[in-house]
Every structure is written in C-alpha cells, then in structure tokens.
Amino acid sequence: MSEQRLRIAIQKKGRLSDDTVKLLKACGVKVNLNTQRLIAHSENMPIDILRVRDDDIPGLVMDGVVDLGFIGQNVLEEESMMRAVANEPTAHKVVKELAFGGCRFSLAVDNDFDYQGVESLANLRIATTYVHILKRFMEEANVPYTSCMLTGSVEVAPRAGLADAICDLVSTGATLEANGLKEVEVIYRSTAVLMQREEALSADKQDLVNRILTRIDGVQSAKECKYIMLHAPKANLEAINSLLPGSERPTVMELAGNSDHKSIRRKLYLSFTN
C-alpha cells in the first residue's frame, strides 16, 4: 500500500461491516470488496480498505498502521484499557459518532435469580468478553466479584455452570431470553464511531478525511429527515404549518387553475434510534 493513500480499517464481516460499507458507498467511495481478499482499493479515490477483526482495529489505528478505523465504542473502550494495562500506545482521536451499531452492554442473570441491585452479585462469578469495562463498573460500585473470561457464547455460561451471571452486549434481548436469562443492569451504551490516528496526516490525506466527514454528515442528516408534499386550501396554510415539525418555513407554490389551493413542500426532521 502506498503511503500517499488513505488507509481505512473496517470489520471484515458482520452487521457493523455491512453498515460501514453502505456508508462508504453513500459517501461516494467506489470500492469492490471481494470476500476472499483482506485489502481493497477504491476506484475513484486514493483510499485502501483493510478488512480485519474488529478487536484489531483500535491497535492498528493507535500504532499508526492505518489512518482511520470504523469501530464500535465498546471495542475501542475495551482495547484502550487493555493496551493501557500493557503499557502500549493508546493515543487516538474519535472524529465522528455514527448513526449505526447501537447496542448496550448489560449484566444478565438467570430468570429465577432474585436481583436486588448490583450488590446482589457480590462475590459471584461473572462471565464476559469485556473484562476491563466490567471491572471498571464493579470497582466503581464497590462490589467484589470473580471474572470469567469467555470469547464467545457468553450467554450459555450460567446454564453450563461456568458463572453465576454474565455481562455481554445486548441488542434486542432475544438471545438472553432464549437462554433463560434476564437483563438487570445496563453498564455501558455503545454506537459505531470513526477513529483517527493521533499523529498528524499529510495535508492531502487530511483534506480527504475532511471531505469524507462532510459527506458522512450529509448522509446521516438525510436519514434523519423526510420530504413531504401536499396540496391544501390556502386558508389552512398556517394551521398545517403549525402541525409539521421543522426548522424551516415551507415552500408554498401556486397551483395552475386553482387559486384557492396551494402546493406545500417541507422537510420533516425526525429522530431515529437503533
């Protein structure tokens, strides 16, 4: 890869990967991603895409191997704390919070567990993949516990007798329910972010990053608004305008052959949650 090309790391598979690729394409980055190849080159911009494991992305950015990384806040937070403990570089910049990848990191226990607050977990064994985020929460709560590190299928730990509770990512809660667990405490909320290495980029690279950030703003803003058009009696314009949320006055146009009605056009700004 050329040093003159912007290097971006993304998750090689999964929902976050799919949403990231859609965002890049919506920003005008033309790239053909072959599932068998870990590196792809943009056809219209000096950009190289590296497809890697999600937990490798923070380190690649912090070590300056790549310039940008699309990553979940939960992974970034966990890897940052892990590298700090190992006395490895952690410097980076979060340059954009993204409108996808939303999830929560929660404590869950068996449906029959009498949970009366985090103190109920005192001296119990908790299975998790994110040991550092859990450790910080439990220490702040001043609750002693034993950590059980699992890298997958954390939700089976209570039934398998490996732990008394779990701390894992939750999106809909369906996986917890299927395994006889109930969510009892949200300890961290996460969304996808775009991170950049701390070391300054060349002027050309930074200009390209700024262009991408501007386009991301445009894409995300477009998803948060709808455009409505209607024909209505002239006498009802103010009443209709008061019912439509938005920061701008509507566009009102004459209708050919009908002076009593108007054509109304307006953007509606809506809120969406993951």
Residue frames relative to the residue before (quaternion, step in Angstrom):
aa qw qx qy qz dx dy dz
M 1.0000 0.0000 0.0000 0.0000 0.00 0.00 0.00
S 0.4548 -0.6950 0.4926 0.2599 3.55 -0.97 0.91
E 0.5079 -0.6461 0.4792 0.3081 3.58 -1.09 0.75
Q 0.6256 0.5538 -0.3318 0.4380 3.57 1.25 -0.38
R 0.6499 0.5067 -0.3102 0.4741 3.59 1.26 -0.26
L 0.4851 -0.6568 0.4975 0.2928 3.55 -1.05 0.81
R 0.1876 -0.7983 0.5666 0.0808 3.58 -0.79 1.03
I 0.0473 -0.8092 0.5843 -0.0397 3.54 -0.70 1.17
A 0.2101 -0.7721 0.5894 0.1110 3.58 -0.88 0.99
I 0.0036 -0.7809 0.6245 -0.0140 3.56 -0.98 0.91
Q 0.6029 -0.5416 0.4328 0.3948 3.56 -1.25 0.37
K 0.4629 -0.7397 0.4151 0.2572 3.57 -0.75 1.01
K 0.8044 -0.0136 -0.0122 0.5938 3.61 1.14 -0.38
G 0.5786 0.5778 -0.4383 0.3732 3.53 -1.26 0.43
R 0.7290 -0.4453 0.2997 0.4248 3.53 -1.35 0.19
L 0.6442 0.5231 -0.3322 0.4483 3.60 0.94 -0.84
S 0.6210 0.5380 -0.3275 0.4666 3.57 1.08 -0.74
D 0.6673 0.5082 -0.3019 0.4530 3.57 0.87 -0.97
D 0.6817 0.4842 -0.2912 0.4648 3.59 0.91 -0.92
T 0.6312 0.5317 -0.3336 0.4556 3.59 1.05 -0.72
V 0.6531 0.5067 -0.3107 0.4694 3.57 0.93 -0.89
K 0.6365 0.5208 -0.3261 0.4661 3.60 0.97 -0.81
L 0.6557 0.5114 -0.3110 0.4602 3.57 0.98 -0.84
L 0.6528 0.5126 -0.3190 0.4575 3.59 0.90 -0.89
K 0.6605 0.4981 -0.3056 0.4714 3.57 0.96 -0.85
A 0.6443 0.5122 -0.3183 0.4704 3.58 1.03 -0.80
C 0.6650 0.4809 -0.2906 0.4920 3.58 1.21 -0.50
G 0.6022 -0.6131 0.3365 0.3850 3.57 1.28 0.14
V 0.4794 0.6456 -0.4565 0.3809 3.59 1.22 0.27
K 0.1814 -0.7968 0.5708 0.0800 3.57 -0.47 1.20
V 0.2056 0.7728 -0.5707 0.1866 3.56 -0.54 1.17
N 0.2547 -0.7546 0.5896 0.1345 3.55 -1.00 0.88
L 0.1349 -0.8218 0.5520 0.0426 3.57 -0.30 1.28
N 0.1653 -0.7713 0.6121 0.0567 3.54 -0.63 1.19
T 0.4684 -0.7148 0.4423 0.2720 3.58 -0.66 1.10
Q 0.6656 0.5048 -0.3029 0.4587 3.60 1.18 -0.44
R 0.7122 0.4112 -0.2464 0.5128 3.59 1.27 -0.24
L 0.3656 -0.7549 0.5119 0.1855 3.55 -0.99 0.89
I 0.7389 0.2960 -0.2012 0.5709 3.60 1.27 -0.18
A 0.0149 -0.7845 0.6198 -0.0174 3.56 -0.94 0.94
H 0.2760 -0.7680 0.5630 0.1309 3.55 -1.14 0.69
S 0.4589 -0.6757 0.5032 0.2823 3.57 -0.91 0.91
E 0.4390 -0.7129 0.4934 0.2360 3.53 -1.07 0.83
N 0.8073 0.2885 -0.1291 0.4984 3.60 1.11 -0.56
M 0.7486 0.2628 -0.1903 0.5782 3.59 1.28 0.02
P 0.5179 -0.6360 0.4616 0.3378 3.62 -1.14 0.51
I 0.3639 0.7244 -0.4810 0.3339 3.55 0.57 1.26
D 0.1274 -0.7507 0.6441 0.0726 3.55 -1.07 0.86
I 0.2075 -0.7752 0.5891 0.0952 3.57 -0.95 0.96
L 0.1417 -0.7708 0.6179 0.0635 3.57 -0.84 1.05
R 0.1922 -0.7786 0.5913 0.0844 3.58 -0.76 1.08
V 0.1151 0.8166 -0.5422 0.1612 3.58 -0.33 1.30
R 0.6689 -0.4381 0.3905 0.4563 3.57 -1.34 -0.05
D 0.5780 -0.6247 0.3869 0.3548 3.58 -0.97 0.79
D 0.7088 0.4618 -0.2872 0.4492 3.60 0.92 -0.79
D 0.5814 0.5472 -0.3873 0.4611 3.60 1.28 0.07
I 0.5531 0.6681 -0.3813 0.3199 3.58 1.16 -0.56
P 0.6598 0.5036 -0.3508 0.4336 3.67 0.74 -0.83
G 0.6770 0.5012 -0.2978 0.4492 3.59 0.90 -0.90
L 0.6270 0.5385 -0.3363 0.4515 3.58 1.03 -0.76
V 0.6717 0.4682 -0.2936 0.4934 3.58 1.04 -0.77
M 0.6836 0.5038 -0.2891 0.4419 3.60 0.85 -0.95
D 0.7016 0.4324 -0.2571 0.5046 3.58 1.14 -0.64
G 0.5110 -0.6869 0.3985 0.3290 3.59 1.26 0.03
V 0.3836 0.7226 -0.4905 0.3003 3.58 1.22 0.34
V 0.7648 0.1167 -0.0743 0.6292 3.58 1.13 -0.72
D 0.5302 -0.6576 0.4477 0.2933 3.54 -1.26 0.44
L 0.7997 0.1015 -0.0143 0.5916 3.57 1.05 -0.85
G 0.0416 -0.7910 0.6088 0.0438 3.54 -1.24 0.44
F 0.2654 -0.7209 0.6183 0.1660 3.55 -1.02 0.87
I 0.1503 0.8150 -0.5275 0.1871 3.57 -0.50 1.17
G 0.5049 -0.6123 0.5051 0.3393 3.57 -1.22 0.47
Q 0.5710 -0.6104 0.4226 0.3503 3.57 -1.01 0.80
N 0.6223 0.5639 -0.3462 0.4182 3.59 1.03 -0.76
V 0.6655 0.4822 -0.2984 0.4853 3.58 0.97 -0.86
L 0.6418 0.5254 -0.3222 0.4564 3.58 0.95 -0.86
E 0.6621 0.5109 -0.3038 0.4565 3.58 0.93 -0.92
E 0.6812 0.4939 -0.2897 0.4562 3.58 0.87 -0.98
E 0.6873 0.4785 -0.2870 0.4650 3.58 0.88 -0.93
S 0.6103 0.5505 -0.3538 0.4464 3.59 1.05 -0.69
M 0.6847 0.4697 -0.2859 0.4784 3.58 0.92 -0.91
M 0.6345 0.5349 -0.3315 0.4488 3.57 1.02 -0.77
R 0.6793 0.4779 -0.2884 0.4765 3.59 0.97 -0.89
A 0.6114 0.5480 -0.3565 0.4459 3.58 1.07 -0.66
V 0.6390 0.5172 -0.3170 0.4731 3.58 1.01 -0.82
A 0.7179 0.4288 -0.2353 0.4953 3.59 1.06 -0.79
N 0.4194 -0.7290 0.4401 0.3147 3.58 1.36 0.09
E 0.4187 0.6732 -0.4865 0.3673 3.56 0.99 0.94
P 0.6584 -0.5280 0.3453 0.4105 3.63 -1.14 0.50
T 0.0880 -0.8072 0.5831 0.0266 3.58 -1.02 0.85
A 0.4403 0.7287 -0.4456 0.2768 3.60 1.28 -0.15
H 0.2390 0.7395 -0.6015 0.1849 3.56 -0.99 0.93
K 0.2859 -0.7260 0.5885 0.2118 3.57 -1.32 0.08
V 0.2558 -0.7117 0.6262 0.1895 3.58 -1.00 0.79
V 0.1436 -0.8518 0.5024 0.0362 3.58 -0.32 1.26
K 0.8141 0.0414 -0.0289 0.5785 3.59 1.20 -0.25
E 0.2477 -0.7130 0.6346 0.1663 3.54 -1.03 0.88
L 0.2677 -0.8131 0.5070 0.1004 3.56 -0.76 1.06
A 0.5062 -0.6920 0.4485 0.2525 3.53 -1.20 0.65
F 0.6804 0.3974 -0.3267 0.5218 3.59 0.97 0.82
G 0.7026 0.4715 -0.3317 0.4171 3.55 -1.30 0.12
G 0.3546 0.7642 -0.4819 0.2409 3.59 1.18 0.36
C 0.1984 0.7502 -0.6144 0.1429 3.56 -0.98 0.88
R 0.3043 -0.7301 0.5742 0.2114 3.55 -1.30 0.10
F 0.3291 -0.7149 0.5874 0.1885 3.53 -1.22 0.63
S 0.0336 0.8588 -0.4985 0.1130 3.55 -0.34 1.28
L 0.4393 -0.6180 0.5803 0.2973 3.47 -1.38 0.41
A 0.0041 -0.7891 0.6140 -0.0170 3.58 -1.04 0.80
V 0.1146 -0.7855 0.6073 0.0332 3.53 -1.12 0.77
D 0.6860 -0.4483 0.3651 0.4418 3.56 -1.33 0.14
N 0.6261 -0.5801 0.3760 0.3608 3.57 -1.07 0.75
D 0.7040 0.4616 -0.2610 0.4725 3.58 1.12 -0.65
F 0.4869 0.6771 -0.4280 0.3481 3.59 1.27 -0.15
D 0.3344 -0.7396 0.5526 0.1891 3.58 -0.89 0.97
Y 0.0322 -0.8366 0.5458 -0.0327 3.55 0.13 1.32
Q 0.0437 -0.8130 0.5798 -0.0317 3.56 -0.69 1.18
G 0.7538 -0.2330 0.1621 0.5927 3.56 1.21 0.41
V 0.7106 -0.4771 0.2931 0.4260 3.57 -1.25 0.36
E 0.5603 0.6082 -0.3879 0.4069 3.60 1.17 -0.49
S 0.5554 0.6167 -0.3857 0.4032 3.59 1.20 -0.41
L 0.6827 0.4870 -0.2753 0.4701 3.58 1.22 -0.44
A 0.3357 0.7698 -0.4869 0.2402 3.60 1.26 0.13
N 0.8628 0.0601 -0.1066 0.4905 3.54 -0.95 1.10
L 0.5187 0.6099 -0.4349 0.4120 3.60 1.19 0.42
R 0.4983 -0.6441 0.5036 0.2885 3.54 -1.37 0.25
I 0.0866 -0.8102 0.5798 -0.0014 3.58 -0.76 1.11
A 0.2613 -0.7737 0.5623 0.1299 3.57 -0.77 1.09
T 0.1616 0.7870 -0.5795 0.1369 3.58 -0.95 0.87
T 0.4141 -0.6517 0.5647 0.2914 3.52 -1.34 0.27
Y 0.7275 0.4000 -0.2043 0.5186 3.56 1.17 -0.69
V 0.0998 -0.8662 0.4877 0.0428 3.55 0.50 1.22
H 0.6821 0.5061 -0.3024 0.4326 3.60 1.00 -0.75
I 0.6294 0.5062 -0.3382 0.4829 3.60 1.01 -0.72
L 0.6462 0.5089 -0.3117 0.4758 3.58 0.98 -0.85
K 0.6512 0.5323 -0.3175 0.4379 3.59 0.90 -0.94
R 0.6513 0.5155 -0.3191 0.4564 3.58 0.94 -0.88
F 0.6666 0.5054 -0.3061 0.4544 3.58 0.91 -0.90
M 0.6995 0.4738 -0.2821 0.4546 3.59 0.81 -0.97
E 0.6376 0.5129 -0.3336 0.4681 3.59 1.05 -0.67
E 0.6454 0.5079 -0.3196 0.4726 3.59 1.03 -0.77
A 0.6796 0.4573 -0.2750 0.5034 3.57 1.16 -0.66
N 0.3380 -0.7710 0.4694 0.2665 3.57 1.33 -0.19
V 0.4572 0.6545 -0.4567 0.3923 3.54 1.01 0.95
P 0.3165 -0.7581 0.5361 0.1940 3.63 -0.59 1.07
Y 0.0874 0.7855 -0.6055 0.0936 3.58 -1.04 0.75
T 0.3544 -0.6840 0.5803 0.2644 3.56 -1.36 0.04
S 0.3042 -0.7730 0.5342 0.1570 3.56 -0.86 0.98
C 0.1194 -0.7597 0.6363 0.0616 3.55 -1.08 0.83
M 0.2413 -0.8094 0.5239 0.1104 3.57 -0.36 1.26
L 0.0684 0.7701 -0.6300 0.0732 3.58 -0.78 1.11
T 0.3140 -0.7790 0.5148 0.1718 3.60 -0.92 0.84
G 0.8063 0.0707 -0.0550 0.5847 3.57 1.24 -0.03
S 0.8307 0.1896 -0.1566 0.4995 3.57 -1.27 0.48
V 0.0859 0.8377 -0.5301 0.0994 3.56 0.96 0.91
E 0.6425 0.5830 -0.3257 0.3758 3.58 1.00 -0.81
V 0.6447 0.5231 -0.3376 0.4436 3.63 1.18 -0.33
A 0.4436 0.7476 -0.4258 0.2512 3.59 1.25 -0.29
P 0.6747 0.4840 -0.3365 0.4441 3.69 0.78 -0.80
R 0.6870 0.4763 -0.2946 0.4630 3.61 0.85 -0.89
A 0.6841 0.4706 -0.2837 0.4797 3.56 1.12 -0.65
G 0.4991 -0.6807 0.4098 0.3458 3.58 1.27 -0.03
L 0.4587 0.6986 -0.4376 0.3317 3.58 1.25 0.32
A 0.8077 0.0194 0.0274 0.5887 3.59 1.12 -0.60
D 0.5077 -0.6408 0.4890 0.3042 3.55 -1.33 0.34
A 0.7836 0.0533 0.0025 0.6189 3.57 1.21 -0.56
I 0.2566 -0.7470 0.5834 0.1895 3.56 -1.28 0.14
C 0.1550 -0.7272 0.6539 0.1400 3.52 -1.35 0.27
D 0.1957 0.8058 -0.5161 0.2146 3.57 -0.29 1.26
L 0.6262 -0.5201 0.4240 0.3972 3.53 -1.35 0.18
V 0.0856 -0.7842 0.6142 0.0222 3.55 -1.02 0.86
S 0.1488 -0.7749 0.6084 0.0846 3.55 -0.94 0.91
T 0.8189 0.0745 -0.0126 0.5690 3.60 0.55 -1.16
G 0.4629 -0.6789 0.4480 0.3523 3.60 1.16 -0.52
A 0.4527 0.7140 -0.4391 0.3039 3.59 1.27 -0.12
T 0.6460 0.5248 -0.3259 0.4484 3.60 0.99 -0.79
L 0.6291 0.5240 -0.3315 0.4688 3.57 1.02 -0.79
E 0.6675 0.5114 -0.2976 0.4521 3.57 0.87 -0.97
A 0.6570 0.5221 -0.3102 0.4466 3.57 0.98 -0.83
N 0.7395 0.3738 -0.2137 0.5174 3.57 1.20 -0.51
G 0.5894 -0.6360 0.3521 0.3525 3.56 1.18 0.54
L 0.5426 0.6172 -0.3946 0.4109 3.58 1.16 0.62
K 0.1968 -0.7564 0.6097 0.1321 3.53 -1.28 0.43
E 0.4423 -0.6815 0.5248 0.2539 3.55 -1.05 0.86
V 0.0796 -0.8458 0.5276 0.0072 3.59 -0.69 1.04
E 0.8144 0.0672 -0.0110 0.5762 3.61 1.12 -0.44
V 0.2176 -0.7449 0.6167 0.1319 3.59 -0.83 1.02
I 0.1101 -0.8345 0.5382 0.0438 3.60 -0.57 1.09
Y 0.8027 0.0523 -0.0259 0.5935 3.61 1.21 -0.25
R 0.1555 -0.7710 0.6102 0.0950 3.58 -1.04 0.79
S 0.1144 -0.8292 0.5469 -0.0135 3.53 -0.91 0.99
T 0.0105 -0.7416 0.6689 0.0488 3.51 -1.31 0.47
A 0.6053 -0.5357 0.4172 0.4156 3.58 -1.24 0.12
V 0.0699 -0.7825 0.6177 0.0349 3.56 -1.15 0.68
L 0.3417 -0.6759 0.6010 0.2551 3.51 -1.36 0.26
M 0.1056 -0.8049 0.5834 0.0251 3.57 -0.65 1.14
Q 0.1833 -0.7748 0.5999 0.0790 3.54 -1.19 0.67
R 0.5456 -0.6154 0.4442 0.3555 3.57 -1.05 0.65
E 0.5886 -0.6210 0.4031 0.3247 3.56 -1.12 0.71
E 0.6356 0.5411 -0.3313 0.4399 3.60 0.99 -0.82
A 0.5473 -0.6454 0.4287 0.3163 3.56 -0.94 0.93
L 0.3675 -0.7110 0.5589 0.2170 3.55 -1.09 0.80
S 0.6172 -0.4990 0.4283 0.4320 3.55 -1.27 0.20
A 0.6678 -0.5130 0.3507 0.4096 3.58 -1.20 0.47
D 0.6628 0.5102 -0.3105 0.4517 3.59 0.94 -0.87
K 0.6634 0.4974 -0.3069 0.4672 3.57 0.96 -0.86
Q 0.6712 0.4949 -0.3124 0.4549 3.58 0.91 -0.87
D 0.6023 0.5430 -0.3560 0.4644 3.58 1.07 -0.66
L 0.6555 0.5049 -0.3053 0.4714 3.57 1.00 -0.84
V 0.6270 0.5228 -0.3310 0.4732 3.59 1.00 -0.81
N 0.6586 0.5126 -0.3118 0.4541 3.58 0.91 -0.89
R 0.6292 0.5260 -0.3308 0.4669 3.59 1.06 -0.74
I 0.6535 0.5119 -0.3066 0.4658 3.57 0.97 -0.89
L 0.6504 0.5177 -0.3183 0.4557 3.59 0.95 -0.86
T 0.6393 0.5178 -0.3232 0.4677 3.58 1.00 -0.80
R 0.6688 0.4904 -0.2991 0.4721 3.57 0.97 -0.84
I 0.6077 0.5353 -0.3559 0.4664 3.60 1.04 -0.68
D 0.6225 0.5336 -0.3375 0.4625 3.58 0.98 -0.83
G 0.6679 0.5119 -0.2963 0.4518 3.56 0.95 -0.90
V 0.6570 0.5109 -0.3037 0.4638 3.56 0.95 -0.91
Q 0.6977 0.4708 -0.2807 0.4613 3.59 0.87 -0.94
S 0.6321 0.5197 -0.3371 0.4655 3.58 1.04 -0.70
A 0.6384 0.5362 -0.3280 0.4443 3.58 1.01 -0.81
K 0.6597 0.5081 -0.3104 0.4586 3.59 1.06 -0.69
E 0.7018 0.4674 -0.2598 0.4707 3.57 1.21 -0.46
C 0.7381 0.3345 -0.2498 0.5301 3.59 1.18 0.29
K 0.1927 -0.7460 0.6269 0.1152 3.52 -1.27 0.52
Y 0.3222 -0.7368 0.5666 0.1795 3.55 -1.20 0.61
I 0.0881 -0.8144 0.5734 0.0113 3.55 -0.67 1.09
M 0.0680 -0.7761 0.6266 0.0231 3.55 -1.07 0.82
L 0.1282 0.7919 -0.5896 0.0935 3.58 -0.96 0.82
H 0.3369 -0.6772 0.6086 0.2398 3.52 -1.35 0.34
A 0.0691 0.8124 -0.5712 0.0946 3.58 -0.83 0.97
P 0.6208 -0.5365 0.4087 0.3997 3.58 -1.20 0.42
K 0.5802 -0.6148 0.4174 0.3335 3.56 -0.99 0.86
A 0.6604 0.5418 -0.3047 0.4213 3.58 0.99 -0.84
N 0.7175 0.4503 -0.2486 0.4697 3.62 1.18 -0.44
L 0.3416 0.7873 -0.4730 0.1994 3.61 1.23 0.08
E 0.6964 0.4723 -0.2954 0.4524 3.60 0.77 -0.94
A 0.6400 0.5221 -0.3301 0.4570 3.58 0.99 -0.79
I 0.6555 0.4982 -0.3073 0.4773 3.60 0.99 -0.84
N 0.6461 0.5358 -0.3191 0.4401 3.57 0.94 -0.89
S 0.6613 0.5197 -0.3102 0.4431 3.60 1.00 -0.75
L 0.6692 0.5050 -0.2913 0.4607 3.59 1.22 -0.46
L 0.6962 0.4683 -0.2675 0.4738 3.59 1.21 -0.41
P 0.3354 -0.7556 0.5225 0.2088 3.62 -0.56 1.12
G 0.3723 0.7132 -0.5398 0.2477 3.56 -1.11 0.67
S 0.4652 -0.6966 0.4806 0.2596 3.55 -1.20 0.49
E 0.7104 0.4138 -0.2488 0.5121 3.59 1.25 -0.11
R 0.5128 -0.5907 0.5117 0.3554 3.53 -1.26 0.44
P 0.5178 -0.6529 0.4398 0.3351 3.62 -1.04 0.63
T 0.4590 -0.6131 0.5537 0.3268 3.53 -1.35 0.28
V 0.0830 -0.8017 0.5919 0.0023 3.58 -0.72 1.12
M 0.0361 -0.8188 0.5720 -0.0329 3.57 -0.73 1.09
E 0.5455 -0.6106 0.4702 0.3293 3.52 -1.22 0.62
L 0.2976 -0.7208 0.5937 0.1986 3.57 -1.18 0.62
A 0.4757 -0.6842 0.4742 0.2842 3.57 -0.78 1.03
G 0.8501 0.1658 -0.1318 0.4822 3.55 -0.85 0.98
N 0.7538 0.2806 -0.1888 0.5635 3.61 1.25 0.12
S 0.1451 -0.8414 0.5179 0.0526 3.57 0.03 1.28
D 0.6305 0.5565 -0.3322 0.4272 3.61 1.22 -0.33
H 0.7380 0.3470 -0.2084 0.5399 3.63 1.25 -0.31
K 0.2048 -0.7652 0.6011 0.1054 3.54 -1.23 0.57
S 0.3770 -0.6633 0.5908 0.2626 3.53 -1.33 0.42
I 0.1111 -0.8113 0.5738 0.0139 3.60 -0.67 1.15
R 0.0152 -0.7859 0.6179 -0.0205 3.58 -0.93 0.97
R 0.1448 0.8037 -0.5618 0.1320 3.55 -0.84 0.97
K 0.4092 -0.6667 0.5646 0.2632 3.54 -1.23 0.63
L 0.1841 -0.7523 0.6232 0.1082 3.53 -1.07 0.85
Y 0.2251 -0.7787 0.5740 0.1161 3.58 -0.74 1.05
L 0.0638 -0.8268 0.5579 -0.0335 3.53 -0.51 1.25
S 0.3587 -0.7044 0.5662 0.2336 3.55 -1.29 0.35
F 0.0951 -0.7878 0.6078 0.0293 3.55 -0.93 0.97
T 0.1414 -0.7652 0.6209 0.0944 3.56 -1.16 0.67
N 0.5231 -0.6369 0.4651 0.3231 3.55 -1.15 0.64
